Amino acid sequence: MGLAMIGMGVLWSAQGADAKPKVEEWSPGTYMAQAVERVLDGAGIATKDTEYGFIDGQFCVLGAYLPKEQTVSMSFKLKAGTSYMFIGGGDDDANDVDLYLKNAAGTTLARDEEEDATPIVAFEPTTSGSYSLVLNLQNSDTKASFCALVALQEGGFEVPVSNLDAATKSCLEFCAIVSEKMGSASFHQKTGEWALYGGLLKSGSSNTISGLDFEAASHAIVATGDDNTTNIDLALLDANGATVEEDIAKDATPIVTHDMQKGISYKLKISNKKSTGAALIIAAVLDINDD
């Protein structure tokens, strides 16, 4: 399918602004929105009148499509003596979601295995380093559910939860447009892979996701930001860091598409080229059915 440096505005203009598809009309967006709303509700409670804010310099919101009894994980760099809180959640069909925090040796240091869909793990490491946060969909009324995760830390970014909610909904709207214009799309569904990445980036900074593995098929990756953002770039890289596809247009709605090859490990670089202060940027990975 190749590069698609077209942006959300151009996709909209094909049929006019009044023809924009709504997130609720695209079922993957509906279920992902349910999961994200659940964790953001928890984040709103956790950050109200406390020192907690969104984790600094790392992804603070993540989303994935998980079959029952399957897991997805993310590595976080934690500082000794700093308190962290991780809040998980599932869509309305999920009824048991668990969270585990493990050290580099794989030892579980904190967990929430309560039989509910809103696990919370609080942790203060005594040693700085990389820790793994594992999200498990233990049970659901359907064979799979959308699950999400929010990462908070003491002294983190003080950003209204409503801002993150608005940025996420904007990204989901972009995904719905892609699905309508480029073929039926769904969130990336490979087990163990995240499909939604969100974080706070300062103007001129970037964040790179490594170890992305895809099946041999067409995929699209999109990103949007909050109202502070004016220019976001996306670059799909190979394992050596060479550019495979990129969107470097001067806008805040980049999109790259590519026919991925099985067995190749990719990287995704998300760059906040220009914003007023730190900006909330949300990226989504989509599987495209373009038969």
C-alpha positions in Angstrom: 0.0 0.0 0.0 3.0 2.3 0.5 3.3 5.7 2.1 0.2 7.8 2.8 1.1 11.3 3.8 -2.4 12.4 3.6 -3.4 13.5 7.1 -6.8 13.6 8.7 -7.8 16.8 7.0 -7.4 15.4 3.5 -9.3 12.2 4.4 -12.1 14.3 5.7 -12.3 16.5 2.7 -13.0 13.6 0.4 -16.6 13.7 1.4 -16.8 16.9 3.4 -16.7 17.6 7.1 -20.3 16.6 7.6 -19.6 13.1 6.3 -17.0 12.3 9.0 -17.7 8.9 10.5 -18.3 8.8 14.2 -16.3 6.7 16.6 -19.4 5.0 17.8 -20.1 3.8 14.3 -16.7 2.0 14.2 -17.0 -0.9 16.7 -13.3 -1.2 17.5 -13.3 2.5 18.5 -16.3 2.0 20.7 -14.7 -0.8 22.7 -11.3 0.9 22.9 -13.0 4.1 24.1 -14.8 2.1 26.9 -11.5 0.7 28.1 -9.7 4.0 28.0 -12.6 5.8 29.7 -12.4 3.3 32.5 -8.7 3.8 33.2 -9.0 7.6 32.8 -11.8 7.7 35.4 -9.4 5.9 37.8 -6.6 8.3 36.9 -8.9 11.3 37.6 -9.6 9.9 41.1 -5.9 9.1 41.8 -4.6 12.5 40.7 -7.3 14.6 42.5 -5.8 16.4 45.5 -2.7 14.2 45.4 0.9 14.6 44.2 0.3 12.0 41.4 0.6 13.0 37.7 1.1 11.2 34.4 4.5 9.4 34.2 7.3 11.6 32.9 9.0 10.9 29.5 7.3 7.5 28.9 4.0 6.3 27.6 1.3 7.1 30.1 -1.7 5.5 28.4 -1.7 2.2 26.4 -4.4 0.1 24.8 -4.5 -3.5 23.4 -6.9 -6.1 22.0 -6.5 -9.2 24.2 -8.0 -12.7 23.9 -9.1 -14.2 27.2 -6.3 -15.4 29.4 -3.7 -13.6 27.3 -1.3 -10.8 28.4 0.5 -7.8 27.0 3.4 -6.0 28.8 5.3 -2.7 28.7 8.7 -1.9 30.2 8.9 1.2 32.4 12.0 2.9 33.8 11.3 3.6 37.5 13.3 5.6 39.9 14.1 4.5 43.4 12.1 6.4 46.1 9.4 7.6 43.7 5.9 6.3 44.1 4.1 5.0 41.0 0.6 3.9 40.3 -0.7 1.8 37.4 -4.4 1.5 36.6 -5.7 -1.1 34.2 -9.2 -1.5 32.8 -11.2 -3.3 30.1 -14.2 -2.6 27.9 -17.7 -3.3 29.0 -17.4 -7.0 28.2 -14.3 -7.5 30.4 -15.1 -8.7 33.9 -11.6 -9.7 35.2 -8.5 -7.8 34.3 -5.3 -8.3 36.4 -2.0 -6.4 36.7 1.5 -7.6 37.6 4.7 -5.6 38.1 7.9 -7.5 37.7 11.6 -6.8 38.0 14.2 -7.6 35.3 14.5 -11.1 36.7 10.8 -11.8 36.2 10.0 -11.8 39.9 6.5 -10.3 40.7 6.9 -7.5 43.1 3.3 -6.2 43.1 0.0 -7.5 41.8 -3.8 -7.0 41.6 -5.6 -10.2 41.0 -9.0 -9.1 42.3 -11.9 -10.4 40.3 -12.8 -7.1 38.7 -12.0 -5.1 35.5 -10.2 -2.2 37.2 -6.9 -3.4 38.7 -4.6 -1.0 40.5 -0.9 -1.5 41.4 1.0 1.0 43.5 4.7 0.6 43.9 7.8 2.4 45.2 11.0 0.8 44.0 14.1 0.7 46.2 16.3 0.3 43.1 16.2 2.3 39.9 15.9 0.4 36.7 13.6 -1.3 34.2 10.4 -3.0 35.4 7.8 -4.8 33.4 4.1 -4.1 33.8 1.9 -7.0 32.7 -1.8 -6.6 31.8 -3.8 -9.8 31.8 -7.4 -10.3 30.5 -8.4 -13.2 32.8 -12.0 -13.3 31.8 -14.6 -11.6 29.6 -18.1 -12.2 28.3 -16.6 -12.4 24.8 -13.6 -14.3 23.4 -11.5 -11.1 23.5 -11.7 -7.5 24.9 -10.0 -4.2 24.6 -7.9 -3.3 27.6 -6.1 -0.2 28.6 -3.5 1.0 31.1 -2.6 4.4 32.6 0.8 5.0 34.3 1.1 7.7 37.0 4.0 8.8 39.2 4.4 11.1 42.2 5.5 14.5 40.9 4.4 13.6 37.3 2.9 15.8 34.7 -0.1 17.7 36.0 -2.4 17.5 33.0 -6.2 17.5 33.2 -7.5 14.0 32.5 -10.1 15.6 30.2 -7.2 16.7 27.9 -6.0 13.1 27.6 -9.5 12.0 27.1 -10.0 14.5 24.3 -6.7 13.6 22.6 -7.6 9.9 22.7 -11.0 10.5 21.2 -9.5 12.6 18.4 -7.2 9.7 17.6 -10.1 7.2 17.6 -12.0 9.5 15.3 -8.9 9.5 12.9 -8.9 5.7 13.0 -12.6 5.6 12.1 -11.9 7.8 9.1 -9.0 5.5 8.0 -11.3 2.5 8.3 -13.9 4.2 6.0 -11.4 5.5 3.4 -8.8 2.8 3.2 -10.6 -0.4 3.8 -12.0 -2.1 6.9 -9.6 -1.4 9.7 -9.3 -2.8 13.2 -6.8 -2.2 16.0 -3.7 -4.3 15.7 -4.7 -7.7 17.0 -1.5 -9.7 17.3 -1.4 -11.2 20.8 1.2 -9.5 23.1 1.3 -6.3 21.0 -0.1 -2.9 22.0 -2.3 -1.0 19.6 -2.6 2.4 21.3 0.3 4.5 22.6 -0.1 7.8 24.4 2.4 10.1 26.1 3.4 13.6 27.0 6.2 14.9 24.8 8.0 18.3 25.0 8.3 20.4 21.9 11.2 19.1 19.9 11.3 15.7 21.6 10.5 12.2 20.4 9.7 8.7 21.7 10.6 5.4 19.9 8.8 2.1 20.2 11.0 -0.9 19.5 10.3 -4.6 18.8 7.1 -4.2 16.8 6.3 -7.5 15.1 3.6 -7.7 12.4 2.0 -10.4 10.3 2.5 -10.1 6.6 -0.4 -7.6 5.8 -1.2 -3.9 5.3 -1.1 -1.7 8.4 -1.6 2.0 9.1 -0.3 4.0 12.0 -1.8 7.3 12.8 -1.3 10.0 15.5 -3.0 13.0 16.9 -2.3 15.5 19.7 -4.1 17.8 22.1 -4.7 21.5 21.4 -1.1 22.4 22.2 0.2 20.4 19.3 0.8 21.9 15.8 3.2 19.5 14.2 3.7 15.7 14.7 5.9 13.4 12.6 5.8 9.6 12.4 8.5 7.4 11.1 8.4 3.6 10.7 11.9 2.2 11.0 13.5 -1.2 10.5 15.5 -2.9 13.3 18.7 -1.0 12.2 16.9 2.4 12.4 16.6 3.0 8.7 13.5 4.7 7.6 10.9 2.5 5.9 8.0 5.0 5.7 7.5 8.5 7.2 5.1 11.4 7.3 7.0 14.7 7.9 4.3 17.0 6.7 3.8 20.1 8.8 0.6 19.1 10.5 -0.6 17.4 13.6 -2.3 14.4 12.0 0.4 12.2 10.5 -0.3 8.8 9.0 2.0 6.1 7.6 1.0 2.9 5.8 3.0 -0.1 4.9 2.7 -3.7 3.7 4.5 -5.2 6.7 6.7 -8.3 6.3 6.5 -11.2 8.8 9.7 -11.8 10.7 10.9 -8.3 10.6 11.2 -6.2 13.8 10.1 -2.6 13.3 10.4 0.6 15.3 8.0 3.5 15.4 9.4 7.0 16.1 6.8 9.6 17.3 8.1 13.2 17.2 6.6 16.3 18.6 8.1 18.7 16.2 6.3 21.8 17.5 3.9 22.5 20.4 3.1 25.0 23.0 4.6 23.4 26.0 4.4 19.6 26.6 1.8 18.0 24.4 -0.3 14.9 24.7 0.2 12.7 21.6 -1.7 9.5 20.9 -0.7 7.0 18.2 -2.7 4.0 17.1 -1.6 0.9 15.1 -4.3 -0.5 12.7 -4.6 -3.7 10.7 -6.0 -2.9 7.3 -8.2 -5.3 5.3 -7.7 -3.9 1.8 -8.8 -7.0 -0.2 
